[in-house]
């Protein structure tokens, strides 16, 4: 069983790489990092705020952190005194030394709310189009009574376009495993309450701005099939 070790942050340095983020400060409370900031934007506009960190002086940054709460992710309005709480011990094993956090805000249509089926929650983080390909980034969180539960992802997930056409995923990824044929991936062990990242890639023939629905195909213990449908997803 994976052990989550307490996080020790000796020094927290914060930088804002977005012109709309100012007055960034932080403090540590137990295993949580509390980041405060002001968001200077257009009144009434909703922003998507994301947090990442660097341990090499800002040369490279982590993926967007997902164990966060407060004024973060979608639906954040402009204003002062915004706060993000990062539950570091739920996302990483340990973190020692000098850390730089990056706070970014961008105008983005809000993503749909997380969808839960059979104690399994899918949350879509980001959808990006590059040419005829659409990349969907999501997290899977298991909330069952078990501490650890294994999942596999199938490469049979589907995207439904506005015109009703359906497209099969050309690449499916969950945790470290990816698959491009019609089989299933290796088993990914999901610790209760801790999100695991995944990706889906589709090749489409339209320029829709919204995806009416995606169906994500998973297997969990006993090889029971699990289908989770997320609707009305905006494309960047």
C-alpha positions as CSV (number, residue, x, y, z in Angstrom):
1,X,0.0,0.0,0.0
2,X,1.3,3.4,-0.9
3,X,2.2,5.5,2.1
4,X,1.7,9.3,1.9
5,X,4.5,11.0,3.9
6,X,4.1,14.3,5.6
7,X,5.2,17.3,3.5
8,X,7.8,19.6,4.9
9,X,8.3,23.0,3.1
10,X,11.3,24.8,4.3
11,X,10.8,27.8,2.0
12,X,7.9,28.9,-0.1
13,X,8.5,31.4,-2.9
14,X,5.6,32.5,-5.1
15,X,5.5,34.0,-8.5
16,X,2.6,35.0,-10.7
17,X,3.0,34.5,-14.4
18,X,-0.4,36.0,-15.3
19,X,-0.9,39.7,-15.7
20,X,-4.2,39.4,-13.8
21,X,-2.7,37.9,-10.7
22,X,-1.1,40.2,-8.0
23,X,-0.3,40.3,-4.3
24,X,0.5,36.6,-4.0
25,X,1.3,35.4,-0.5
26,X,1.4,32.0,1.2
27,X,1.6,30.2,4.5
28,X,1.8,26.6,5.6
29,X,-0.8,25.0,7.9
30,X,0.2,21.4,8.7
31,X,0.3,19.5,5.4
32,X,-1.6,22.3,3.6
33,X,-0.2,25.2,1.6
34,X,-2.4,28.3,1.7
35,X,-1.9,30.6,-1.3
36,X,-3.6,34.1,-1.3
37,X,-3.9,36.3,-4.3
38,X,-5.8,39.1,-6.0
39,X,-7.4,38.5,-9.3
40,X,-7.7,41.7,-11.5
41,X,-10.0,40.9,-14.3
42,X,-13.1,42.0,-16.2
43,X,-16.1,42.4,-13.9
44,X,-18.6,39.5,-14.3
45,X,-16.1,37.3,-16.2
46,X,-15.4,33.8,-14.9
47,X,-11.8,32.7,-14.9
48,X,-10.1,29.3,-14.6
49,X,-7.3,29.5,-12.0
50,X,-4.7,26.8,-11.8
51,X,-1.8,26.1,-9.5
52,X,1.5,24.3,-10.1
53,X,4.9,24.2,-8.5
54,X,8.6,24.1,-9.3
55,X,11.5,22.6,-7.3
56,X,14.3,23.7,-9.8
57,X,14.0,27.4,-9.4
58,X,11.3,27.9,-12.0
59,X,13.0,26.0,-14.9
60,X,10.1,23.5,-15.0
61,X,6.7,23.2,-13.3
62,X,4.5,20.3,-12.3
63,X,1.2,19.5,-14.0
64,X,-1.8,21.4,-12.7
65,X,-2.4,20.5,-9.1
66,X,-5.7,18.7,-8.5
67,X,-5.9,18.4,-4.7
68,X,-6.9,22.0,-4.4
69,X,-9.9,23.8,-3.0
70,X,-11.1,27.4,-2.6
71,X,-10.8,30.1,-5.3
72,X,-9.4,27.7,-7.9
73,X,-10.3,25.9,-11.1
74,X,-13.4,27.1,-12.9
75,X,-15.9,29.9,-12.1
76,X,-13.5,32.2,-10.2
77,X,-14.5,35.9,-10.4
78,X,-12.2,38.9,-10.1
79,X,-11.6,40.3,-6.7
80,X,-9.1,40.6,-3.8
81,X,-8.3,38.2,-1.1
82,X,-8.7,35.0,-3.1
83,X,-7.4,31.8,-1.5
84,X,-6.3,28.4,-2.6
85,X,-5.7,25.5,-0.2
86,X,-3.4,22.7,-1.5
87,X,-3.7,19.4,0.4
88,X,-0.1,18.5,-0.5
89,X,0.1,15.2,1.4
90,X,-2.8,13.9,-0.7
91,X,-1.0,14.6,-4.0
92,X,2.7,13.9,-3.4
93,X,4.8,11.8,-1.2
94,X,7.2,14.5,0.1
95,X,8.5,17.9,-0.8
96,X,11.7,19.3,0.7
97,X,13.6,22.5,0.0
98,X,12.8,25.6,-1.9
99,X,9.5,25.6,-3.8
100,X,8.1,28.1,-6.3
101,X,4.3,28.1,-6.9
102,X,2.9,29.4,-10.2
103,X,-0.7,30.8,-10.1
104,X,-2.3,31.4,-13.5
105,X,-5.7,32.7,-14.5
106,X,-7.4,32.6,-17.9
107,X,-10.8,33.3,-19.3
108,X,-12.4,30.0,-20.0
109,X,-15.9,28.6,-20.1
110,X,-16.7,26.5,-17.0
111,X,-16.3,22.8,-17.2
112,X,-19.2,20.5,-16.2
113,X,-19.4,19.3,-12.6
114,X,-17.8,16.0,-11.7
115,X,-19.8,12.9,-12.5
116,X,-20.0,10.0,-10.0
117,X,-21.0,6.5,-10.9
118,X,-20.5,3.5,-8.6
119,X,-18.2,5.4,-6.2
120,X,-16.0,6.5,-9.2
121,X,-15.8,10.2,-10.0
122,X,-14.7,11.7,-13.3
123,X,-13.8,15.4,-13.5
124,X,-12.9,16.9,-16.9
125,X,-10.0,19.4,-16.4
126,X,-9.3,20.7,-19.9
127,X,-10.3,20.1,-23.6
128,X,-8.0,21.3,-26.3
129,X,-8.3,21.1,-30.1
130,X,-5.2,20.8,-32.3
131,X,-6.1,20.5,-36.0
132,X,-8.5,17.5,-36.3
133,X,-7.5,16.1,-32.9
134,X,-9.3,16.8,-29.5
135,X,-7.4,16.1,-26.3
136,X,-9.5,15.7,-23.1
137,X,-7.7,15.8,-19.8
138,X,-9.6,14.4,-16.8
139,X,-9.1,12.9,-13.3
140,X,-10.6,9.6,-11.9
141,X,-11.2,9.5,-8.1
142,X,-12.4,6.3,-6.4
143,X,-14.6,6.9,-3.3
144,X,-15.4,3.3,-2.3
145,X,-14.9,1.7,1.1
146,X,-11.7,0.1,-0.1
147,X,-8.4,1.9,0.5
148,X,-7.1,0.8,-2.9
149,X,-9.1,-0.2,-6.0
150,X,-7.7,-1.1,-9.4
151,X,-9.0,0.3,-12.7
152,X,-8.3,-0.3,-16.3
153,X,-9.3,2.0,-19.2
154,X,-10.6,0.7,-22.5
155,X,-9.9,2.4,-25.8
156,X,-13.6,2.3,-26.6
157,X,-14.6,5.6,-25.1
158,X,-16.8,7.7,-27.4
159,X,-17.3,11.4,-28.2
160,X,-20.7,12.4,-29.5
161,X,-20.6,15.5,-31.8
162,X,-23.4,18.1,-32.2
163,X,-24.4,16.5,-35.5
164,X,-24.9,13.1,-33.8
165,X,-21.8,11.4,-35.2
166,X,-19.8,9.3,-32.7
167,X,-16.0,9.0,-32.6
168,X,-14.0,6.3,-30.9
169,X,-10.9,7.4,-28.9
170,X,-7.6,6.9,-30.8
171,X,-5.6,7.1,-27.6
172,X,-6.7,6.4,-24.0
173,X,-4.5,7.0,-21.0
174,X,-5.0,6.4,-17.2
175,X,-2.1,7.0,-14.9
176,X,1.1,5.6,-16.4
177,X,-0.7,3.3,-18.9
178,X,-1.9,4.2,-22.4
179,X,-3.5,2.1,-25.1
180,X,-4.2,2.7,-28.8
181,X,-6.0,-0.5,-29.9
182,X,-9.3,-1.9,-28.8
183,X,-8.0,-3.7,-25.7
184,X,-7.7,-2.6,-22.1
185,X,-4.8,-0.9,-20.3
186,X,-2.8,-2.2,-17.4
187,X,-4.2,-2.0,-13.9
188,X,-3.9,1.4,-12.2
189,X,-4.2,1.3,-8.4
190,X,-6.3,4.2,-7.2
191,X,-6.0,5.2,-3.5
192,X,-9.4,6.3,-2.1
193,X,-9.9,10.1,-2.4
194,X,-6.7,10.7,-4.5
195,X,-7.3,11.7,-8.2
196,X,-5.5,9.8,-11.0
197,X,-4.9,11.7,-14.2
198,X,-6.2,10.4,-17.6
199,X,-6.3,11.5,-21.2
200,X,-8.5,10.8,-24.2
201,X,-7.6,11.7,-27.8
202,X,-10.2,11.8,-30.6
203,X,-9.9,12.6,-34.3
204,X,-13.0,14.5,-35.4
205,X,-14.2,16.1,-38.6
206,X,-16.0,19.2,-37.3
207,X,-15.2,22.5,-35.6
208,X,-17.8,22.4,-32.8
209,X,-17.2,24.6,-29.8
210,X,-19.0,22.3,-27.4
211,X,-18.9,18.5,-27.0
212,X,-22.4,17.3,-26.2
213,X,-21.2,14.2,-24.5
214,X,-18.3,11.8,-23.9
215,X,-18.5,8.3,-22.6
216,X,-15.5,7.0,-20.7
217,X,-15.2,3.2,-20.6
218,X,-13.5,1.7,-17.5
219,X,-13.1,-1.7,-15.8
220,X,-12.8,-2.1,-12.0
221,X,-12.3,-5.2,-9.8
222,X,-14.1,-8.3,-11.1
223,X,-13.7,-6.8,-14.6
224,X,-17.1,-5.1,-14.3
225,X,-17.6,-2.6,-17.0
226,X,-18.1,1.0,-15.9
227,X,-19.4,3.7,-18.2
228,X,-19.3,7.4,-17.1
229,X,-20.9,10.0,-19.3
230,X,-20.0,13.7,-19.1
231,X,-22.1,16.2,-21.0
232,X,-21.8,19.7,-22.5
233,X,-18.0,20.1,-22.4
234,X,-16.6,23.4,-23.9
235,X,-13.6,23.2,-26.2
236,X,-10.8,25.8,-25.9
